[in-house]
């Protein structure tokens, strides 16, 4: 259901930016914040070149189903 979580993150981000930044909510400076934004599946950010970056969990396949091998990061490393 990755598509569903992407849609949820998009709507939640718009609501959060509207509440927090007012008229500047969709400015390039706000949208390309290096710290990014918290999403359903992990942190994400937009880059000035139009691409995006996501910090996602790493899962492993096990007989009982998917298991988290490394959880999604809560933030991006400083300077990245």
ROSE-4610 file (N, C-alpha, C; in Angstrom, 1 decimal, always signed):
// ROSE-4610
residu = [X/X/X/X/X/X/X/X/X/X/X/X/X/X/X/X/X/X/X/X/X/X/X/X/X/X/X/X/X/X/X/X/X/X/X/X/X/X/X/X/X/X/X/X/X/X/X/X/X/X/X/X/X/X/X/X/X/X/X/X/X/X/X/X/X/X/X/X/X/X/X/X/X/X/X/X/X/X/X/X/X/X/X/X/X/X/X/X/X/X/X/X/X/X/X/X/X/X/X/X/X/X/X/X/X/X/X/X/X/X/X/X/X/X/X/X/X/X/X/X/X/X/X/X/X/X/X/X/X/X/X/X/X/X/X/X/X/X/X/X/X/X/X/X/X/X/X/X/X/X/X/X/X/X/X/X/X/X/X/X/X/X/X/X/X/X/X/X/X/X/X/X/X/X/X/X/X/X/X/X/X/X/X/X/X/X/X/X/X/X/X/X/X/X/X/X/X/X/X/X/X/X/X/X/X/X/X/X/X/X/X/X/X/X/X/X/X/X/X/X/X/X/X/X/X/X/X/X/X/X/X/X/X/X/X/X/X/X/X/X]
num = [1/1/1/2/2/2/3/3/3/4/4/4/5/5/5/6/6/6/7/7/7/8/8/8/9/9/9/10/10/10/11/11/11/12/12/12/13/13/13/14/14/14/15/15/15/16/16/16/17/17/17/18/18/18/19/19/19/20/20/20/21/21/21/22/22/22/23/23/23/24/24/24/25/25/25/26/26/26/27/27/27/28/28/28/29/29/29/30/30/30/31/31/31/32/32/32/33/33/33/34/34/34/35/35/35/36/36/36/37/37/37/38/38/38/39/39/39/40/40/40/41/41/41/42/42/42/43/43/43/44/44/44/45/45/45/46/46/46/47/47/47/48/48/48/49/49/49/50/50/50/51/51/51/52/52/52/53/53/53/54/54/54/55/55/55/56/56/56/57/57/57/58/58/58/59/59/59/60/60/60/61/61/61/62/62/62/63/63/63/64/64/64/65/65/65/66/66/66/67/67/67/68/68/68/69/69/69/70/70/70/71/71/71/72/72/72/73/73/73/74/74/74/75/75/75/76/76/76/77/77/77/78/78/78/79/79/79/80/80/80]
x = [+0.8/+0.0/+0.9/+2.0/+2.9/+2.2/+1.3/+0.6/-0.3/-0.9/-1.8/-1.0/+0.2/+0.9/+1.5/+1.9/+2.4/+1.3/+0.1/-1.1/-1.3/-1.3/-1.5/-0.5/+0.8/+1.9/+1.7/+1.3/+1.1/+0.0/-1.1/-2.2/-1.8/-1.1/-0.7/+0.3/+1.2/+2.2/+1.6/+0.6/-0.1/-0.8/-1.5/-2.1/-1.1/+0.0/+1.0/+1.7/+2.0/+2.6/+1.6/+0.4/-0.6/-0.8/-0.8/-0.9/+0.4/+1.5/+2.8/+3.4/+3.3/+4.0/+3.1/+1.8/+1.0/+1.2/+1.4/+1.6/+2.9/+3.9/+5.1/+5.1/+4.0/+3.9/+4.4/+4.3/+4.8/+6.0/+6.7/+7.9/+9.0/+9.9/+11.0/+11.8/+12.0/+12.8/+12.1/+10.8/+10.1/+10.1/+9.8/+9.7/+11.0/+12.1/+13.4/+14.2/+13.5/+14.1/+14.9/+16.2/+17.1/+16.7/+16.0/+15.6/+14.5/+13.7/+12.7/+11.4/+10.6/+9.3/+9.0/+8.4/+8.0/+6.9/+7.0/+6.0/+5.6/+4.6/+4.0/+5.1/+5.8/+6.8/+8.2/+8.4/+9.7/+9.9/+11.0/+11.3/+11.4/+11.1/+11.2/+11.5/+12.2/+12.5/+12.5/+12.3/+12.4/+13.7/+14.3/+15.5/+15.3/+16.2/+16.0/+16.1/+16.6/+16.6/+15.3/+14.3/+13.0/+12.9/+14.0/+13.9/+13.5/+13.2/+12.9/+13.8/+13.9/+14.6/+13.8/+13.8/+13.0/+14.0/+13.8/+14.4/+13.4/+13.6/+12.6/+13.3/+12.4/+12.8/+13.4/+14.3/+14.8/+14.1/+13.5/+12.8/+13.5/+13.4/+13.9/+12.7/+12.8/+11.8/+12.1/+11.1/+11.2/+10.0/+10.1/+9.0/+7.7/+7.8/+6.6/+6.1/+6.8/+6.5/+7.6/+7.3/+8.4/+8.7/+10.0/+10.6/+11.5/+11.4/+12.2/+13.6/+14.5/+15.9/+16.6/+16.1/+16.6/+15.4/+15.0/+13.8/+14.1/+13.0/+13.1/+13.7/+14.6/+15.2/+14.1/+14.3/+13.4/+13.8/+15.1/+15.6/+16.8/+17.1/+18.3/+19.5/+20.6/+21.9/+22.3/+22.8/+23.3/+24.2/+24.1/+25.0/+24.8/+23.7/+23.4/+22.4]
y = [-1.2/+0.0/+1.3/+1.2/+2.4/+3.6/+3.4/+4.5/+5.2/+4.5/+5.0/+5.9/+5.4/+6.2/+7.4/+7.4/+8.6/+9.6/+9.2/+10.1/+10.7/+9.9/+10.4/+11.4/+11.1/+12.0/+13.3/+13.3/+14.6/+15.4/+14.8/+15.6/+16.1/+15.3/+15.7/+16.8/+16.7/+17.8/+19.1/+19.1/+20.4/+21.0/+20.1/+20.6/+21.2/+20.5/+21.0/+22.3/+22.4/+23.6/+24.8/+24.5/+25.6/+26.1/+25.2/+25.7/+26.4/+25.9/+26.4/+27.6/+27.7/+28.7/+29.7/+29.6/+30.7/+30.9/+32.1/+32.5/+31.9/+31.6/+31.1/+29.6/+28.9/+27.5/+26.7/+27.2/+26.5/+27.1/+27.9/+28.6/+27.5/+27.8/+26.8/+26.6/+27.7/+27.6/+26.6/+26.7/+25.8/+24.4/+24.2/+22.9/+22.1/+22.8/+22.2/+22.2/+22.3/+22.3/+21.0/+21.1/+20.0/+19.0/+19.4/+18.5/+17.6/+18.0/+17.2/+17.2/+16.2/+16.1/+14.6/+14.5/+13.1/+12.5/+11.3/+10.7/+9.4/+8.8/+7.5/+6.4/+6.3/+5.3/+5.7/+6.9/+7.5/+8.9/+9.5/+10.9/+11.0/+12.2/+12.5/+14.0/+14.3/+15.7/+15.9/+17.1/+17.5/+18.3/+18.0/+18.7/+19.8/+20.7/+21.9/+21.5/+20.3/+19.9/+19.1/+19.1/+18.5/+17.0/+16.4/+15.1/+15.0/+13.8/+13.7/+12.6/+12.5/+11.5/+11.0/+9.7/+9.1/+8.2/+8.3/+7.4/+6.3/+5.1/+4.0/+2.9/+2.1/+0.9/-0.1/-1.0/-2.1/-3.3/-4.1/-5.4/-6.6/-7.7/-9.0/-9.9/-10.9/-11.9/-13.0/-13.4/-14.5/-15.4/-16.6/-17.6/-17.0/-16.2/-15.6/-14.3/-13.9/-12.6/-11.6/-10.4/-9.4/-9.0/-8.8/-8.4/-7.2/-6.2/-5.0/-5.3/-5.2/-5.4/-4.1/-2.9/-1.6/-0.7/+0.0/+0.8/+2.1/+2.7/+4.0/+5.0/+5.9/+6.9/+8.0/+8.6/+9.7/+11.1/+11.1/+12.4/+12.0/+13.0/+12.9/+13.2/+12.6/+12.9/+14.4/+15.1/+16.5/+16.5/+17.5/+17.7/+16.9/+16.1/+15.2/+15.8]
z = [+0.0/+0.0/+0.0/-0.6/-0.7/-1.3/-2.3/-2.9/-1.9/-1.0/+0.0/+1.0/+1.4/+2.4/+1.7/+0.5/-0.2/-0.3/-0.6/-0.7/+0.7/+1.7/+3.1/+3.5/+3.2/+3.5/+2.8/+1.6/+0.8/+1.5/+1.8/+2.4/+3.8/+4.6/+5.9/+5.8/+4.8/+4.7/+4.3/+3.4/+3.1/+4.3/+5.1/+6.3/+7.3/+7.5/+8.4/+7.9/+6.6/+6.1/+6.2/+5.9/+6.0/+7.4/+8.4/+9.8/+10.3/+9.8/+10.4/+9.7/+8.3/+7.6/+6.9/+7.0/+6.4/+4.9/+4.6/+3.1/+2.5/+3.3/+2.8/+2.7/+2.9/+3.0/+1.8/+0.6/-0.5/-1.2/-0.4/-1.0/-1.1/-2.0/-2.2/-1.0/-0.2/+1.0/+2.0/+2.2/+3.1/+2.6/+1.3/+0.7/+0.7/+0.5/+0.4/+1.7/+2.8/+4.1/+4.3/+4.6/+4.6/+5.7/+6.7/+7.8/+7.3/+6.3/+5.7/+6.6/+6.4/+7.0/+7.5/+8.6/+9.0/+8.2/+7.7/+6.9/+7.6/+7.0/+7.6/+7.6/+6.5/+6.3/+6.7/+7.1/+7.4/+7.0/+7.3/+6.9/+5.4/+4.9/+3.5/+3.3/+2.2/+1.9/+0.4/+0.0/-1.4/-1.7/-2.8/-3.1/-4.1/-4.2/-5.1/-6.6/-6.9/-8.3/-8.7/-7.8/-8.1/-7.7/-7.2/-6.8/-5.3/-4.8/-3.4/-2.8/-1.5/-0.8/+0.4/+0.6/+1.7/+2.5/+3.8/+4.7/+5.1/+4.5/+4.7/+5.6/+6.2/+6.9/+5.9/+6.4/+5.6/+6.2/+5.4/+5.9/+5.4/+6.1/+5.6/+5.5/+4.6/+4.4/+5.4/+6.2/+7.1/+7.0/+7.4/+7.3/+7.9/+8.9/+9.5/+8.8/+7.8/+7.1/+7.2/+6.8/+6.8/+8.2/+8.5/+9.7/+9.5/+10.4/+10.3/+10.7/+9.7/+9.9/+10.4/+9.9/+10.3/+10.2/+11.3/+11.3/+10.4/+10.0/+9.2/+10.1/+9.6/+10.4/+10.7/+11.9/+12.3/+11.8/+11.3/+10.8/+9.8/+9.0/+8.1/+8.9/+8.5/+9.2/+8.8/+9.8/+9.5/+8.4/+7.5/+6.4/+5.2/+5.2/+4.0/+3.1]
